[in-house]
Amino acid sequence: MLVRDRDGTALAGLSVSMPSVRYDPHRLQSLVASLDAAAHALEKDLAEQH
């Protein structure tokens, strides 16, 4: 999941890793939603600092 600055330039990336035995495809949508929320929160925090 990309973290972008206010101009849309990619600054960082977020990901999730785990042992394959813990991977549950039924949780994928929830994990992606959590990553998306975290990326947007970081973008907001960065925008407020500059």
PDB file with one MODEL, atoms N, CA, C and O in Angstrom:
MODEL        1
ATOM      1  N   MET A   1       0.855  -1.149   0.000  1.00  0.00           N
ATOM      2  CA  MET A   1       0.000   0.000   0.000  1.00  0.00           C
ATOM      3  C   MET A   1       0.911   1.225   0.000  1.00  0.00           C
ATOM      4  O   MET A   1       1.767   1.360   0.874  1.00  0.00           O
ATOM      5  N   LEU A   2       0.735   2.110  -0.966  1.00  0.00           N
ATOM      6  CA  LEU A   2       1.571   3.301  -1.062  1.00  0.00           C
ATOM      7  C   LEU A   2       1.156   4.365  -0.064  1.00  0.00           C
ATOM      8  O   LEU A   2      -0.024   4.528   0.246  1.00  0.00           O
ATOM      9  N   VAL A   3       2.154   5.086   0.434  1.00  0.00           N
ATOM     10  CA  VAL A   3       1.950   6.294   1.227  1.00  0.00           C
ATOM     11  C   VAL A   3       2.440   7.433   0.344  1.00  0.00           C
ATOM     12  O   VAL A   3       3.597   7.447  -0.076  1.00  0.00           O
ATOM     13  N   ARG A   4       1.565   8.378   0.068  1.00  0.00           N
ATOM     14  CA  ARG A   4       1.890   9.470  -0.858  1.00  0.00           C
ATOM     15  C   ARG A   4       1.885  10.819  -0.143  1.00  0.00           C
ATOM     16  O   ARG A   4       1.226  11.003   0.881  1.00  0.00           O
ATOM     17  N   ASP A   5       2.646  11.761  -0.719  1.00  0.00           N
ATOM     18  CA  ASP A   5       2.592  13.120  -0.202  1.00  0.00           C
ATOM     19  C   ASP A   5       1.395  13.831  -0.818  1.00  0.00           C
ATOM     20  O   ASP A   5       0.652  13.245  -1.605  1.00  0.00           O
ATOM     21  N   ARG A   6       1.215  15.083  -0.460  1.00  0.00           N
ATOM     22  CA  ARG A   6       0.017  15.794  -0.933  1.00  0.00           C
ATOM     23  C   ARG A   6       0.000  16.009  -2.447  1.00  0.00           C
ATOM     24  O   ARG A   6      -1.050  16.292  -3.024  1.00  0.00           O
ATOM     25  N   ASP A   7       1.177  15.874  -3.094  1.00  0.00           N
ATOM     26  CA  ASP A   7       1.246  15.996  -4.548  1.00  0.00           C
ATOM     27  C   ASP A   7       1.044  14.662  -5.261  1.00  0.00           C
ATOM     28  O   ASP A   7       1.019  14.605  -6.490  1.00  0.00           O
ATOM     29  N   GLY A   8       0.902  13.596  -4.485  1.00  0.00           N
ATOM     30  CA  GLY A   8       0.689  12.280  -5.064  1.00  0.00           C
ATOM     31  C   GLY A   8       1.961  11.481  -5.297  1.00  0.00           C
ATOM     32  O   GLY A   8       1.916  10.380  -5.846  1.00  0.00           O
ATOM     33  N   THR A   9       3.105  12.040  -4.877  1.00  0.00           N
ATOM     34  CA  THR A   9       4.376  11.333  -5.028  1.00  0.00           C
ATOM     35  C   THR A   9       4.483  10.238  -3.975  1.00  0.00           C
ATOM     36  O   THR A   9       4.206  10.468  -2.797  1.00  0.00           O
ATOM     37  N   ALA A  10       4.881   9.058  -4.400  1.00  0.00           N
ATOM     38  CA  ALA A  10       5.036   7.941  -3.463  1.00  0.00           C
ATOM     39  C   ALA A  10       6.217   8.202  -2.536  1.00  0.00           C
ATOM     40  O   ALA A  10       7.319   8.510  -2.991  1.00  0.00           O
ATOM     41  N   LEU A  11       5.978   8.076  -1.228  1.00  0.00           N
ATOM     42  CA  LEU A  11       7.018   8.285  -0.225  1.00  0.00           C
ATOM     43  C   LEU A  11       7.448   6.992   0.447  1.00  0.00           C
ATOM     44  O   LEU A  11       8.611   6.836   0.820  1.00  0.00           O
ATOM     45  N   ALA A  12       6.521   6.077   0.600  1.00  0.00           N
ATOM     46  CA  ALA A  12       6.792   4.839   1.338  1.00  0.00           C
ATOM     47  C   ALA A  12       5.763   3.795   0.935  1.00  0.00           C
ATOM     48  O   ALA A  12       4.825   4.069   0.187  1.00  0.00           O
ATOM     49  N   GLY A  13       5.963   2.614   1.445  1.00  0.00           N
ATOM     50  CA  GLY A  13       5.017   1.532   1.216  1.00  0.00           C
ATOM     51  C   GLY A  13       4.781   0.758   2.496  1.00  0.00           C
ATOM     52  O   GLY A  13       5.693   0.589   3.306  1.00  0.00           O
ATOM     53  N   LEU A  14       3.568   0.291   2.678  1.00  0.00           N
ATOM     54  CA  LEU A  14       3.213  -0.532   3.833  1.00  0.00           C
ATOM     55  C   LEU A  14       2.843  -1.929   3.347  1.00  0.00           C
ATOM     56  O   LEU A  14       2.250  -2.094   2.282  1.00  0.00           O
ATOM     57  N   SER A  15       3.199  -2.916   4.136  1.00  0.00           N
ATOM     58  CA  SER A  15       2.845  -4.290   3.790  1.00  0.00           C
ATOM     59  C   SER A  15       2.638  -5.095   5.066  1.00  0.00           C
ATOM     60  O   SER A  15       2.963  -4.653   6.167  1.00  0.00           O
ATOM     61  N   VAL A  16       2.095  -6.268   4.885  1.00  0.00           N
ATOM     62  CA  VAL A  16       1.896  -7.202   5.992  1.00  0.00           C
ATOM     63  C   VAL A  16       2.591  -8.499   5.611  1.00  0.00           C
ATOM     64  O   VAL A  16       2.480  -8.972   4.480  1.00  0.00           O
ATOM     65  N   SER A  17       3.298  -9.057   6.560  1.00  0.00           N
ATOM     66  CA  SER A  17       3.883 -10.381   6.336  1.00  0.00           C
ATOM     67  C   SER A  17       3.567 -11.261   7.534  1.00  0.00           C
ATOM     68  O   SER A  17       3.405 -10.781   8.656  1.00  0.00           O
ATOM     69  N   MET A  18       3.485 -12.548   7.273  1.00  0.00           N
ATOM     70  CA  MET A  18       3.166 -13.498   8.336  1.00  0.00           C
ATOM     71  C   MET A  18       3.562 -14.892   7.874  1.00  0.00           C
ATOM     72  O   MET A  18       3.729 -15.128   6.677  1.00  0.00           O
ATOM     73  N   PRO A  19       3.711 -15.802   8.807  1.00  0.00           N
ATOM     74  CA  PRO A  19       3.964 -17.188   8.409  1.00  0.00           C
ATOM     75  C   PRO A  19       2.775 -17.721   7.604  1.00  0.00           C
ATOM     76  O   PRO A  19       1.624 -17.401   7.899  1.00  0.00           O
ATOM     77  N   SER A  20       3.055 -18.512   6.615  1.00  0.00           N
ATOM     78  CA  SER A  20       1.982 -19.024   5.755  1.00  0.00           C
ATOM     79  C   SER A  20       0.942 -19.825   6.530  1.00  0.00           C
ATOM     80  O   SER A  20      -0.214 -19.889   6.112  1.00  0.00           O
ATOM     81  N   VAL A  21       1.323 -20.432   7.637  1.00  0.00           N
ATOM     82  CA  VAL A  21       0.355 -21.201   8.423  1.00  0.00           C
ATOM     83  C   VAL A  21      -0.683 -20.300   9.087  1.00  0.00           C
ATOM     84  O   VAL A  21      -1.752 -20.772   9.473  1.00  0.00           O
ATOM     85  N   ARG A  22      -0.377 -18.997   9.224  1.00  0.00           N
ATOM     86  CA  ARG A  22      -1.334 -18.060   9.828  1.00  0.00           C
ATOM     87  C   ARG A  22      -2.197 -17.353   8.789  1.00  0.00           C
ATOM     88  O   ARG A  22      -3.171 -16.688   9.142  1.00  0.00           O
ATOM     89  N   TYR A  23      -1.848 -17.492   7.510  1.00  0.00           N
ATOM     90  CA  TYR A  23      -2.596 -16.811   6.463  1.00  0.00           C
ATOM     91  C   TYR A  23      -3.981 -17.423   6.311  1.00  0.00           C
ATOM     92  O   TYR A  23      -4.136 -18.637   6.176  1.00  0.00           O
ATOM     93  N   ASP A  24      -4.980 -16.552   6.337  1.00  0.00           N
ATOM     94  CA  ASP A  24      -6.370 -16.969   6.145  1.00  0.00           C
ATOM     95  C   ASP A  24      -6.959 -16.093   5.038  1.00  0.00           C
ATOM     96  O   ASP A  24      -7.154 -14.897   5.255  1.00  0.00           O
ATOM     97  N   PRO A  25      -7.246 -16.646   3.870  1.00  0.00           N
ATOM     98  CA  PRO A  25      -7.755 -15.829   2.772  1.00  0.00           C
ATOM     99  C   PRO A  25      -9.053 -15.103   3.111  1.00  0.00           C
ATOM    100  O   PRO A  25      -9.384 -14.105   2.472  1.00  0.00           O
ATOM    101  N   HIS A  26      -9.777 -15.581   4.085  1.00  0.00           N
ATOM    102  CA  HIS A  26     -11.016 -14.913   4.483  1.00  0.00           C
ATOM    103  C   HIS A  26     -10.743 -13.591   5.196  1.00  0.00           C
ATOM    104  O   HIS A  26     -11.640 -12.756   5.305  1.00  0.00           O
ATOM    105  N   ARG A  27      -9.522 -13.388   5.683  1.00  0.00           N
ATOM    106  CA  ARG A  27      -9.160 -12.148   6.370  1.00  0.00           C
ATOM    107  C   ARG A  27      -8.497 -11.133   5.443  1.00  0.00           C
ATOM    108  O   ARG A  27      -8.193 -10.019   5.870  1.00  0.00           O
ATOM    109  N   LEU A  28      -8.269 -11.497   4.188  1.00  0.00           N
ATOM    110  CA  LEU A  28      -7.542 -10.630   3.268  1.00  0.00           C
ATOM    111  C   LEU A  28      -8.196  -9.260   3.126  1.00  0.00           C
ATOM    112  O   LEU A  28      -7.507  -8.241   3.185  1.00  0.00           O
ATOM    113  N   GLN A  29      -9.492  -9.218   2.944  1.00  0.00           N
ATOM    114  CA  GLN A  29     -10.192  -7.941   2.774  1.00  0.00           C
ATOM    115  C   GLN A  29     -10.001  -7.056   4.003  1.00  0.00           C
ATOM    116  O   GLN A  29      -9.801  -5.849   3.864  1.00  0.00           O
ATOM    117  N   SER A  30     -10.059  -7.626   5.187  1.00  0.00           N
ATOM    118  CA  SER A  30      -9.859  -6.874   6.421  1.00  0.00           C
ATOM    119  C   SER A  30      -8.427  -6.350   6.530  1.00  0.00           C
ATOM    120  O   SER A  30      -8.209  -5.215   6.953  1.00  0.00           O
ATOM    121  N   LEU A  31      -7.458  -7.173   6.149  1.00  0.00           N
ATOM    122  CA  LEU A  31      -6.056  -6.742   6.194  1.00  0.00           C
ATOM    123  C   LEU A  31      -5.800  -5.594   5.227  1.00  0.00           C
ATOM    124  O   LEU A  31      -5.115  -4.631   5.571  1.00  0.00           O
ATOM    125  N   VAL A  32      -6.342  -5.692   4.030  1.00  0.00           N
ATOM    126  CA  VAL A  32      -6.176  -4.627   3.040  1.00  0.00           C
ATOM    127  C   VAL A  32      -6.835  -3.345   3.536  1.00  0.00           C
ATOM    128  O   VAL A  32      -6.275  -2.262   3.368  1.00  0.00           O
ATOM    129  N   ALA A  33      -8.001  -3.449   4.138  1.00  0.00           N
ATOM    130  CA  ALA A  33      -8.684  -2.269   4.674  1.00  0.00           C
ATOM    131  C   ALA A  33      -7.861  -1.627   5.787  1.00  0.00           C
ATOM    132  O   ALA A  33      -7.788  -0.400   5.870  1.00  0.00           O
ATOM    133  N   SER A  34      -7.246  -2.430   6.634  1.00  0.00           N
ATOM    134  CA  SER A  34      -6.398  -1.900   7.708  1.00  0.00           C
ATOM    135  C   SER A  34      -5.168  -1.200   7.143  1.00  0.00           C
ATOM    136  O   SER A  34      -4.788  -0.130   7.619  1.00  0.00           O
ATOM    137  N   LEU A  35      -4.548  -1.792   6.139  1.00  0.00           N
ATOM    138  CA  LEU A  35      -3.394  -1.156   5.498  1.00  0.00           C
ATOM    139  C   LEU A  35      -3.789   0.159   4.844  1.00  0.00           C
ATOM    140  O   LEU A  35      -3.068   1.151   4.949  1.00  0.00           O
ATOM    141  N   ASP A  36      -4.921   0.167   4.174  1.00  0.00           N
ATOM    142  CA  ASP A  36      -5.405   1.379   3.520  1.00  0.00           C
ATOM    143  C   ASP A  36      -5.649   2.483   4.546  1.00  0.00           C
ATOM    144  O   ASP A  36      -5.274   3.633   4.317  1.00  0.00           O
ATOM    145  N   ALA A  37      -6.267   2.147   5.665  1.00  0.00           N
ATOM    146  CA  ALA A  37      -6.527   3.135   6.716  1.00  0.00           C
ATOM    147  C   ALA A  37      -5.222   3.665   7.296  1.00  0.00           C
ATOM    148  O   ALA A  37      -5.099   4.863   7.549  1.00  0.00           O
ATOM    149  N   ALA A  38      -4.250   2.786   7.510  1.00  0.00           N
ATOM    150  CA  ALA A  38      -2.957   3.211   8.045  1.00  0.00           C
ATOM    151  C   ALA A  38      -2.236   4.132   7.062  1.00  0.00           C
ATOM    152  O   ALA A  38      -1.645   5.132   7.472  1.00  0.00           O
ATOM    153  N   ALA A  39      -2.280   3.807   5.779  1.00  0.00           N
ATOM    154  CA  ALA A  39      -1.635   4.648   4.765  1.00  0.00           C
ATOM    155  C   ALA A  39      -2.277   6.025   4.724  1.00  0.00           C
ATOM    156  O   ALA A  39      -1.573   7.033   4.653  1.00  0.00           O
ATOM    157  N   HIS A  40      -3.592   6.083   4.768  1.00  0.00           N
ATOM    158  CA  HIS A  40      -4.286   7.375   4.748  1.00  0.00           C
ATOM    159  C   HIS A  40      -3.997   8.183   6.009  1.00  0.00           C
ATOM    160  O   HIS A  40      -3.867   9.404   5.936  1.00  0.00           O
ATOM    161  N   ALA A  41      -3.895   7.530   7.155  1.00  0.00           N
ATOM    162  CA  ALA A  41      -3.561   8.229   8.399  1.00  0.00           C
ATOM    163  C   ALA A  41      -2.154   8.817   8.323  1.00  0.00           C
ATOM    164  O   ALA A  41      -1.931   9.949   8.752  1.00  0.00           O
ATOM    165  N   LEU A  42      -1.211   8.058   7.781  1.00  0.00           N
ATOM    166  CA  LEU A  42       0.153   8.575   7.611  1.00  0.00           C
ATOM    167  C   LEU A  42       0.175   9.757   6.651  1.00  0.00           C
ATOM    168  O   LEU A  42       0.848  10.755   6.909  1.00  0.00           O
ATOM    169  N   GLU A  43      -0.551   9.651   5.556  1.00  0.00           N
ATOM    170  CA  GLU A  43      -0.607  10.750   4.593  1.00  0.00           C
ATOM    171  C   GLU A  43      -1.169  12.007   5.245  1.00  0.00           C
ATOM    172  O   GLU A  43      -0.661  13.105   5.016  1.00  0.00           O
ATOM    173  N   LYS A  44      -2.194  11.858   6.039  1.00  0.00           N
ATOM    174  CA  LYS A  44      -2.789  13.001   6.732  1.00  0.00           C
ATOM    175  C   LYS A  44      -1.796  13.614   7.709  1.00  0.00           C
ATOM    176  O   LYS A  44      -1.637  14.835   7.746  1.00  0.00           O
ATOM    177  N   ASP A  45      -1.128  12.783   8.501  1.00  0.00           N
ATOM    178  CA  ASP A  45      -0.137  13.283   9.456  1.00  0.00           C
ATOM    179  C   ASP A  45       0.997  14.011   8.745  1.00  0.00           C
ATOM    180  O   ASP A  45       1.428  15.073   9.193  1.00  0.00           O
ATOM    181  N   LEU A  46       1.480  13.452   7.651  1.00  0.00           N
ATOM    182  CA  LEU A  46       2.558  14.091   6.904  1.00  0.00           C
ATOM    183  C   LEU A  46       2.114  15.426   6.323  1.00  0.00           C
ATOM    184  O   LEU A  46       2.882  16.388   6.335  1.00  0.00           O
ATOM    185  N   ALA A  47       0.901  15.500   5.822  1.00  0.00           N
ATOM    186  CA  ALA A  47       0.386  16.742   5.245  1.00  0.00           C
ATOM    187  C   ALA A  47       0.265  17.829   6.306  1.00  0.00           C
ATOM    188  O   ALA A  47       0.495  19.004   6.020  1.00  0.00           O
ATOM    189  N   GLU A  48      -0.091  17.446   7.523  1.00  0.00           N
ATOM    190  CA  GLU A  48      -0.240  18.422   8.602  1.00  0.00           C
ATOM    191  C   GLU A  48       1.105  18.943   9.092  1.00  0.00           C
ATOM    192  O   GLU A  48       1.176  20.043   9.639  1.00  0.00           O
ATOM    193  N   GLN A  49       2.168  18.174   8.906  1.00  0.00           N
ATOM    194  CA  GLN A  49       3.496  18.580   9.356  1.00  0.00           C
ATOM    195  C   GLN A  49       4.150  19.566   8.400  1.00  0.00           C
ATOM    196  O   GLN A  49       5.063  20.291   8.795  1.00  0.00           O
ATOM    197  N   HIS A  50       3.704  19.606   7.164  1.00  0.00           N
ATOM    198  CA  HIS A  50       4.352  20.473   6.172  1.00  0.00           C
ATOM    199  C   HIS A  50       3.402  21.504   5.647  1.00  0.00           C
ATOM    200  O   HIS A  50       3.779  22.318   4.804  1.00  0.00           O
TER     201      HIS A  50
ENDMDL
END
